Amino acid sequence: MPLACGRTPPEGALVARGAPSGSVPPVPSAAPAPVPVPVPVPVVSAGAAAVPPLVYQRYGNPRFDFWVDVPAFFVASPPPTNGDGQQWTWGDRATMTSSGMYASSPTALRDLCDDDAKAKSVTSHSMTATDCWVTGKDAGKIYWQKTRLAKGVFYSLRFEYDESLGQAFDPLVAHVDASWTVAGNRAVSR
């Protein structure tokens, strides 16, 4: 039997009878459609090697009460004996550090931010009453650092990575930044 378009369906095809001209007949399904499972997709930057799948592991520091997601492909360095934080590396291409330390004075954040902002390699920075953020480029590396003052403690989150990974690392840095909690409160994202 010809279809509304004038073509004859292939042998064995199911055709809905009585369907109005121009409508699409329903397609019966022999089995339920598979449910898609989210799979991490590598992020690639033009001219750079692929970044491994963006899967994260949660790190917590009970001494200073901060928590952060860490890319699963980063490898933890031996922790410092004083328990102030942790550093992770991805070969010689990238480093991530998260730590805490007691603030020496209420004005110490402003002093720290002012010093960081003066560096010739800084390309952008901002400061609020509780946060200092800087980013820049130095010796073929991009660095990104946020420092937060809360409950008498400086909390620091820092990345340093090859310039060739620039755009590929943007979603990674954004995710880690958004996951960062200090002193029981989510840090303000930049």
N, C-alpha and C positions, 0 to 999 in steps of 0.2 A: 504494500500500500504506500503510495507516495505521501511525503510529508507536505506541510503547508508551503514549504519553499520549493516544492516540485521535485525534490530528490527522493530517491528510494533509500530507506535505512539499510544498513548492513544486516546480513543474515544473523538472526539471533538477537537483534536489538529489541529492547522493549519500547513500545510506543504507546503513549496514553491515547486512548480513543476518546473522542468527543471533546478534546481540548480545543479551546477557541483558537482561531487562526492567529499566528504570531506569538502564541504563548509557548513557553518552554515546558515540555513534559517532565514530570518528576522522574528522577533517576533512582531506582530502587538500589538499596545497598545490601549486599550479601552479609557483610559483617560490619560491626560498628567501626567508625573511623578511629585510627590510633590517636591517643592523646599525646599532643606534643610535649616533650620533656625539655625544659630549658637546658641548653648546653652552652657553656662559656665559649665565646668567640674571640679569637685573638684580635687584638687591635694592632693595626699596622700603620706606620707612618711612612710617607713617601721617602724612599731612599734609605729606610732603616729596616733592621731585622724585625720580625714579628715579636711582639710582646706576648709572653705565654698567656694562657686563659686567665681572665680576671676572676679568680676564686680567692676568698679571704678566710683567714683564721683570726679569732679574737685573742688579743693579748691583754692581760690585766696586771696592773702593778698595785699590790695591796699596800705597800709602804706609803705611796703618795696618792692612792685612790684615783687612778686614771685607767682608761680602757680605750683600745683602738683596734680597728681591723688592719691586718697585715696581709699583703699579697702572699698567697701560698708559695709562690716560686722564690720568694726571698728566704735566705738562710740566716738564722739567728747566730750572732756572734756570742762568745761566752759572756754571760751577764757580769756586770761589775759587782765587786764584792760588797759594795755599800747598798745595793738593791735600788738605785735611783732610777733605773730605766733599762732600755734595751736598744741594741742596734742590730739591723738586719742588712744583708747585702744581696745583690744579684750580680755575682761575679765582680768585675771591675766597672760595670756599667751603671750601677745605681746603689745608693745607700739610703736607708730610712732610720731615723733615730727618734725615740720618744722617751722623755725623761722628766723628772721633777727635781726641784731643789728649793730649799728654804730661801725666801726673799730676805735680803739684808735690810731693806727699808721700804716704806710706802712709795718713795719716789724712784726706787731702783728700776721700775719698768720704764719710766720715761727716760732715764739715763741710758738704759740698755737700748731702747728704740732709737734714741738720738744717735748713739754710736753706730748702730747697724745702718741707719739711713745715710750716714756720711760716707760709707764705703763707695769707692768709684765704680764697683761692679754692680751696684744696686740699680735695677731698672724700674722698680715700683715698690712702694711701701705705704702702709697706713697705720694709724694708731687710734685706739679708743682708750677709755679709762681703764680697761681691763685687758686689752689685747694689743699686740704688736705683730705686724705681718710684713715680711720683706721677701723680695724675690730678685734674682739677678743672674748674671752669667760671669763665670770666672774660669779660666784655663780649660775651655772646652766643656764645661759642666754648667748645668742650670741648677740653681739652688732655690729652694722655697722653704721658708721657716715661719712658723707662728709660735708666739710665746704668749701665754695667758697667766695673769696673776689672779689667784683665787685662794682665799683662806690662808694667806701668808706664804703661799707656795708659787714658784714659777713653774709652769708646765710648758714643755717645749716639744714641738713636732717639727721635724726637719727632713727634707728630701734633698738629695744631690744626685743628679743623673746626667748622662751624656746628652749634649745638645741635640744629637741626631734622634733622640727619643722624645723630643719636645712634645709634639702633638699626640703621640701615642700614649704618653704618660698623663696627659690632662685628665682623662676620666678616672685613672687610678688615684691620682692626688686628690681629686674632688671627692671620691668615695671615702678615702681614708680620712680626710678632713671632716666630712660629714659624720663619720662614725666615732670620732674622737670625743670622749667624755672625760671631764676632769672634776674631781671633788664631788662626784655624784651628779653633775650637770653636764648636758651636752655643750661642748664648746661652740662659740658663735662662729659659723662658717663665713669665710671670706669669698 
